[in-house]
Amino acid sequence: MSTQQSLSEDIETVANAEANDDQLVTVAIAPDESLEAVRGRVEEDHAEAEYLNEREEVQKPLKQAMEETRRILHDYEETPENGLVAYAGVVDGDLVTKVFDDLPDPVTETTYGYANEFDTAPLEASTSGTDTYGLVVVARENAVVGRYDGETIERIETIESDVPSKQAAEGGKEDRFEGRSQERKAEFFDSVGESLERAFLNPTTGESDPDTDTDAPAHGDVSVAGLLVGGSEVTVEQFENGGHLPERLADATLGTFNVEYSSETGLRQLVDAAEDAGALDGSDARETLDRFFQALADDDESAVGGREDVDEALEYGAVETLLLADSLPAEDVQTLRARVEEEGGTCVVVPESLDRSERLQEAFDGVGALLRFDVE
């Protein structure tokens, strides 16, 4: 399935396309509608277009779009599970095609037509849902837990700390003070972990948390698309490495970020930092990265890494999912994405904030692939 990031980019490309005349074709087929029936309508229009005067420059792009639409529909024997949306047309002299056959939400209505722009209404169901992320900012004096749904930030709880300040130590009692301080800090961190568990872990029965209003996909029994952790570098490291974060939320953590305030202002800082780092596009990337490294660890030939091996797999049309570190030059990302999508594969750009993105960059020059079949 296409990642949310690549889906959004493809939809934006379609939405921005524009022509001078009615020559951009849109076809949308709902899951319960017959692909054959729609294909018949396109065949009729294509046959009529064959009689158009070849010298009519206005009609040539439409005929080309019709031919491409006809070709796309003949690639399918039946309507895909969530329907099919296809676009074809000549934009600024170039033939543009986009096909959506693995949408996360069903196409609600069958439509077919052509205009001077593509009709993106059939894709609205797949763009209306917004992932929700868990937020926590941890400081010595307190921690704040919140939720971000792509538009608004909600503060859920503030956990106060009774960790004594360093100024509380009296002469000759530093060792005893330090021991008490570490003990209370561990208790405070445990309280933060318990708050996160209440907020973002569904009950073990698998039922949804009634206090969690989210359309985000579950991460196991995690009710958010990912967790963002903020605070000072030292405090965040102590919190993460001390085992205070529930394991399932630790697995869903999308990154840690330097945040100055443990307040609602800090929650905003955390979201801004995560967006700047591209971490909010990282949930699908994390899952794909996990699959990639697991396949390599299992010595499974369904994964390859490095530019040379990936290039060979692309030549054979064997790449199902291409992984690219976002530290790669934009031109390289664009070129490699086009190659894999031309063969029907998908591309996942891995944000630097993910913990193993550095390994992808250092060990494989930022390029990896999951294969649909082995390359001899």
N, C-alpha and C positions, 0 to 999 in steps of 0.2 A: 504494500500500500504506500502511496506517496506520503511523504512527511508533511506536517502542517506548514512547515516553512516553504517547501517547494510548491505545495498546493497554492499558498497565498501568492507566491511569485508568479505562477502560471496564470492565476485568475487576474492578477494585475496586468499582465501582458495582454490578455484578451480584452480587458476593459479599456485599455489605452489605444487599441487598434482603431483606425478610422480610415475611411476611403471617401473619394469624392462622389461616388455613385453607389447604387444599391448592388453591391457585388460581394458582400461578406456573408457567408452562409452559416447559419446556426441550426443544429439538429439536437434535440433533447428527447430521450425516450425513457419513460418511467418504467420501473422494474416489472410491472404487470402488463405492460403494453408490448405488442408484437413488433419485433425488429423488422420482420419481413414486410409488414404493412407500411412502415415508414420508408423502408428501402424502395418499395414500389413507387411511392410518391416522388422520391428523388430520381428514380429511373425515368419516370415520365417527364420530369422537368429537364433532365439531362438529354433525353431524346429530342425534346423541343428545341433545346439550345443548339443541337447539331445543325438545325436548319437556319440558324442565324448567319447573317453575312459576316464572313471572316474578316472583312475590312472594317467592320464597325469596332473601333477601338474600345468603346464603352462596354461592348458585349464580351470581348475576349477575356477579361479578368473573371467575369461571372461564369463563363464556360469552363475556365480553368478551375475555379472554386467548386463547381458542380462535379467535375471529373474527380477531383480529390475527395469530395464528400462521398461520392459513389464508391471510390476505392476503399475508404475507411470503413464504411458499413459492410462491405463484402469481406472484411477481415474477421467478422463475428458471425458465429452460427446461431447465437441466441442473445437475448438482452442480458447484460451483466447483472449481478445480484442487486446492486443499488442503482441500476440504470446506466445510461450512457449519455454523455454530452460531448458533441464534437463541433469544432469550428474550423472553417477553411475559407481563405480569401487572400487576395493580392493586396498587400499594403506597401506603398512606396516602391512598387515594382517587384517585390519579393512575395512568394507564396508563403503564407503563415498558416500553420495547422496546430491545433491543440486538441487533444483527446483526453477526456476524463472518464475512465472506466472502472476506477476503484475508489469512488467517492466515499467518505466516511458516513454520509447521510443520504437517504434515497432521493432521487429526482422525483418531484411531486407531480409534474405535468409534462405531457408529451407536446413538443412544439417543433415546427420546421418553417424556415423562411430565410429571406435575405434582405439586407439593408446596408446602409453606409457605415454601420457599426455592428459589432457582435452583441447578441442578447445574453447578458450574464445572469438574468433572473433565475434560470434553472439551477444555478450554483449557489443561490442564496442560503439554502438549508445547510450547506457545507461550510459556510463562512459565518453563520450567525452564532454558533456555539463558541464560547470563550473558555480557555483553560483557566483554572483557578490554582493559585500557588500559596503554599504556606510560608509564613514569614516569622523569623525570630531574630531579635537583636539582644545579645547578651553582654552585660557589663558587670563590673564588680558590685555596684550598688543595687542593680535591679535588672530585670529582663522584660521585654515586651513581645507578645505573640500577636500576630495578625494574619490577615488573608487578603490576597490581591486577585481580582477577577478580570484583569485587563483594563478596567476603567477606574474602579474605586478601591481604596485601601481601607480595610476595616480592622480596628484594634479589637482583639478578642480578650486579652487578659494582660495585666501587668503583675509580675511576680517580684515582690520586694526581697532584698537580701539583708541578712544580719551579719554579713562578713565584716569583722572589725577593720577599721582603717589602719593603715600602717602607723599613724600617729598615736594609736592607742597603746602601743608597746611602751613600757616603762623601763628605765635603766636596769640592765641585768636580767630582764625577763623576756628577751627577744626570742629565745628558743621556744619557750612555752607559748608565747604569743603566736609564733609562726605555726606551731602545731594546731592550736585552736583555730587559727585563721584557715588553714587548709581543710580542717574537718568541716567547718561551717560552709566553706566554698563548695565542697563536695555535696553537702546536703542541699545547698542552694541550686546547684546544677541538676541534682536529681529532681528537684521540684520543677525546674524548667522542662526537663524531659517528660515528666508526668503531665504537665500542661499541654505539651505538644501531642502526647499520646491521646489525651482527651479530645483535642481539637481536630486531629488529622488522621486518626486510625479508626476505621469502622470496627464495630463489634466482631468477634470471631465467628459469629453466626452468619456473617456475610451481609447482614442488613445494613442499609445506609444509615449514616449518622444523621438523625433528624435535624441537628443544628447546622449541618453542612449543606448549603445550597450551592451545588456545583454541577456543571455538565462535564467536568474533567474526567478523563478515563482513569480508572483505578490503577494504582501501582501496587499489585497484590491486593492487600486490604487497606491501602493508603487512599484516602479520599481526595487527594489533591494531585495535580500533575507533577509536582515537585516541591522541594523545600529549599528556601534560601536562608542562609545563616549569615548574620552580620555582627560586627563588634570590632574590638581591637584585635590585631593579629594574635597576640599572646592569649587573650581571654578565649577567643574562638578555638584556638588550638587546644587549650586545656579542656574546654567543654567537649570537643569532638573526640579527643584522644582518651578521655577519661571514662568512656563507655556510658555516658549519661544520656545520650541520644538513642531512642529505641532503634533496634537494628533495622527494622523495615523502613523507618524514616531516614536512617543513615544511608541506606541504599538508594533512596529517592532524592537525596540532596544534590542539587544542581550546581552548587558552588558556595564559597565563602567570600565575604566582601568586607572591606574596611569601612566601618560605619562609626560616626562620631557620637551620636546621641541614642540612648536607649529609651526612646519615646515615640510618639506618632511621627514626629519629624524624622526620627531614625528609620522608621518603617519606609517612609518616602525615599530617604537616602538609599536604603537597601534596594528598593525596586529600581531606582534610577541607575544604580551601579550595575545591577543585574542586566538591565536592558542595554546599557552601554557595552557590556561584555558579551552580549548575545546569549546569555544563559537562559532566557525565557523561551528560546527555541530549542532548548537542550534535552527535553524529555525523550523525544523520539531518537535523538542523536545518542543519548546514553544507552538506550536499549539496543540500538544497532551496534554501537561500539562494544557492548558486552557480548553480543552474539559473535562479533568478529574475533575478539580476543579469545573467547571460549573455543571457537572453531580452531584457532591456531594452537591453543593449548592441547586440544584433543588430537592434534596432527590430522585434522580433517581437511581434505583437499577442496572443500567447498568454500575456502577463503584463501585469498592471496594478498600480499602486501608489497609495496614498492612500485615505483613507476614502470619499470620494465615488465614485471609480471602482470600488472594491471593492464598495461597497453596490449599485451598479448591476449588477455582475456577479452578485452574490448574488441579486438580484431575478430575474434571468434563469435562475438555476440553472446558471450557467456555470463556477463555481469548482470546480476539481479539488482544489487544495491551497491552503489559506489560511495565510499566514505572519503571525504576531503577535509583536511584541517583548514580552518578559516584563516590560518596564517599564510596560506598559499596566495600567490598573486591572483588578483581578481580575474585576470585574463585566462589563467590556467584553469580556474574553477569553472568559468563560463564555457571554455572549450571542452573540458572533460564532461561537464554536465550535458552538453549538447550531444556528445558522442553516446553516452549511455542511454539517454532518453530517446535517441533515434532508434535504438535497438529494443525499446520497450522497457528499459530498466528505470530505476529511480536513483536519486542522488541525495545524500545526507551530508550537510556541512556541519562539522564538529566544532563547537565553540571552544576557545582556549580555556574557558572556566571549568570544563569537565576534567576530572582528575587524571584520566588516561589519554587526554588529547596530546600531551607532551610526548608520551610514548609513541603515539601514532606518527608524530612529526619526526622524532629522533630515529626511530627504528625503521620507518617506512617512507621517509620523505613526505609525510603528510597524506599519503594515498593508500587506500586499501579497498578491497572489494569482497562482497559475498556473491558466490556464483550460483547460477541455476543448473549448471552441469560442469563436470571436471574438464579441465583443459589438459590434454596429453602433452 
